[in-house]
Amino acid sequence: METLFLALVSHVEILIVAGIVLFLFGASKIPKLMRSMGSGLGEFKKGLKESNEETMPGEDSDSEKKSPDSEKKSSDS
């Protein structure tokens, strides 16, 4: 899908859009805008990771379970 997007948008069009964004927001507000977008993306990924951990428990809980072979060895000793 990324290659399709790159095939439809040329370098000139990207420069024109960048110029319009610079004109609308100004050079001083663009770093603030990008910083807030980055922190928002980070929060989204953090929330997504937490929701995946809630729905799918990690391997730590599986390692606490003993296998039948380990119980036999401990009772034989």
C-alpha positions as CSV (number, residue, x, y, z in Angstrom):
1,M,0.0,0.0,0.0
2,E,2.9,2.3,0.7
3,T,4.3,1.8,-2.8
4,L,0.9,2.7,-4.2
5,F,0.9,6.0,-2.3
6,L,4.4,6.8,-3.4
7,A,3.5,6.0,-7.0
8,L,0.6,8.5,-6.9
9,V,2.4,11.4,-5.2
10,S,5.4,13.0,-6.9
11,H,8.2,15.0,-5.2
12,V,6.8,18.2,-6.5
13,E,3.4,17.6,-4.9
14,I,5.0,16.7,-1.6
15,L,7.0,20.0,-1.7
16,I,3.8,21.9,-2.4
17,V,2.0,20.4,0.5
18,A,4.9,21.0,2.8
19,G,5.0,24.7,1.7
20,I,1.3,25.1,2.4
21,V,1.7,23.5,5.8
22,L,4.6,25.9,6.5
23,F,2.5,28.8,5.4
24,L,-0.5,27.9,7.5
25,F,1.2,27.0,10.7
26,G,4.4,29.0,10.6
27,A,7.9,27.8,11.3
28,S,7.6,28.1,15.1
29,K,4.5,26.0,15.5
30,I,5.5,23.0,13.3
31,P,7.9,21.5,15.9
32,K,5.2,21.8,18.6
33,L,2.7,20.2,16.3
34,M,5.1,17.3,15.5
35,R,6.0,16.8,19.2
36,S,2.3,16.6,20.1
37,M,1.6,14.2,17.3
38,G,4.6,12.0,18.4
39,S,3.5,11.9,22.1
40,G,-0.1,11.1,21.0
41,L,1.2,8.2,18.9
42,G,3.3,7.0,21.8
43,E,0.3,7.1,24.1
44,F,-1.7,5.2,21.5
45,K,0.9,2.5,21.2
46,K,1.2,2.3,25.0
47,G,-2.6,1.8,25.3
48,L,-2.6,-0.8,22.5
49,K,0.2,-2.7,24.3
50,E,-1.6,-2.6,27.6
51,S,-4.9,-3.8,26.1
52,N,-3.0,-6.7,24.4
53,E,-1.5,-7.7,27.7
54,E,-4.9,-7.8,29.3
55,T,-6.5,-10.0,26.6
56,M,-3.4,-12.2,26.2
57,P,-1.6,-13.0,29.4
58,G,2.2,-13.1,29.1
59,E,4.5,-16.1,29.2
60,D,5.4,-15.4,32.9
61,S,2.1,-17.0,34.1
62,D,2.8,-20.1,31.9
63,S,6.3,-20.6,33.4
64,E,4.9,-20.8,36.9
65,K,2.8,-23.9,36.0
66,K,4.6,-27.1,36.7
67,S,4.7,-29.9,34.1
68,P,3.7,-33.4,35.2
69,D,7.3,-34.5,34.6
70,S,8.7,-32.0,37.1
71,E,6.2,-33.1,39.8
72,K,7.2,-36.8,39.3
73,K,10.9,-36.0,39.8
74,S,10.3,-33.9,42.9
75,S,8.2,-36.7,44.5
76,D,10.8,-39.4,43.6
77,S,13.6,-37.6,45.4
